[in-house]
Amino acid sequence: MPLVAGALLAASMASGAQAAGEAKQLGLDPQNTIYLDLKDNCRVVIKMLPKVAPKHVARIKKLAREKFYDGIIFHRVIPGFMAQTGDPTGTGMGGSKYPDLPAEFSRVPFKRGTVGMARAADPNSANSQFFIMFADGRFLDGKYTVWGVVVKGMECVDRIAPGEPPANPDKIVRMRVAADVDK
């Protein structure tokens, strides 16, 4: 193997080993961890809560594995409240090809870094859209499904362009289950 190719392979393997350790270094189960990659190589690490919202976690994992979220914009970003994404139309009205999910409300509070499922007026209308809280929003407790919590990278979330919709919306560069990346 040529020296340059060997060096590139070694660097790639080291990078993979480093990535493989990211979820584990944080004490997370890679099967229940999401890597949400945003602009400027900024990564948000989300711990999913399958015991709290098993159907919603399964849906997020399924869509992430299908690369559904790649390139989708943050269409509703309200400073001091939350950043919402997951609509392939970018309007706040769209969803995936799968049926809506039944609500999985819990006692897990909406605090800074909480990840919840967006829905319409019907509590059983969550599909693919989700939001990340910038600040505490306890008025949402028991009314929206919590499926995760940001454990690393809130500074990336804080930099998402504001607006409803933003003039120049940020997008999800890539969203993956950590176990699929950390192989």
PyMOL commands that set and color helices and strands:
alter all, ss='L'
color gray80, all
select helices_A, chain A and resi 3-25+30-32+54-65+138-140+154-158+178-181
alter helices_A, ss='H'
color red, helices_A
select strands_A, chain A and resi 33-38+42-48+74-78+82-85+114-117+130-133+146-152+174-177
alter strands_A, ss='S'
color yellow, strands_A
deselect
rebuild
show_as cartoon
